[in-house]
Structures are given as C-alpha cells and as structure tokens.
Amino acid sequence: MNRILKIARDVHSTNYNLCAMEPVLDGEDRIIANIKVTPDNKNVLQFIESLKNKLGPNDSYSY
C-alpha cells in the first residue's frame, strides 16, 4: 500500500524546523517526525532519507 506523507519546512535565518506528517481521513493526522536543523538543504535531504529508513522498504510503521 502506498502512503502519502506531507513534509513542512519552517524557515528561519538560523534554523529550519522540519515536520513529516501523515494525513488521516477520519481522524487526527499522525506526526511521523519533527526536528530542528541548521539552515542547509542537505539537512532536508538527510531528513527525507531518515524517513525512508524509518518507514522501511515495506512501507510499514508502528505507532
């Protein structure tokens, strides 16, 4: 099963706040990850890679 994650980035001059969430139709959205990093796009790519590793190849995640 495919899943959709939304990734938000709150940009400041000294840091980025990154949040990944999974929308839920009949309930409250699930926060998968939330992190503050230095303002570098490489950190955003590392965040996405960490999500892929956290969720695994079978697209499963236990809450």
N, C-alpha and C positions, 0 to 999 in steps of 0.2 A: 504494500500500500504506500502510495506517495503521501508526503505531508508537506504542508506549507508553513514556513517559519518567516516571521517578519523581523527584520533587524533594523533597529533605530540607532541613530548616532546623534548625540547632543554635543555640539562642537563649541569648545572654548579655546582661548589662546594658550592655555597651559595644560589642557587635558581633553580627552574625548570620553564621554560616557556611552558605553555600548550595551544594548539590551537585545536579547533574542526572545521572542515570544511566539507561541503557537495559538492562533485563534481557535476558539471553541464555539460552535454554533449555538448550543443550548446550555451554555454555562459561562463560567469566568475564564478568560484567557489564561494560558499557562505561561509563566515566566520560566524559560529554559536556562538563561544565563544573563548576568548583569555584571559589568566590570568597568572600571575606570582605568584608562591607559594614557600614555603620553601622546601628544598630537602627531602621529606618524601613520600614514596609510598602511604601512607594513604591519602595524599592530591590528588594524582592522582585518587584514588578510589572515593573520595568525588567529584571531578570534573566530573567523569563519572555519578555518581548518580545525580548531579545537572543538567546535560544534560538530563537525563531521566525525571526528574521532569519538566524541562523547556519545553521539547517537548511534554510531556503528554502521556497518555496511547493510544490515538488515532493516534499517530504519526503525529500530525499536529503542524505547527509552522507558525506564521505570521511574515513576514519580514517588 
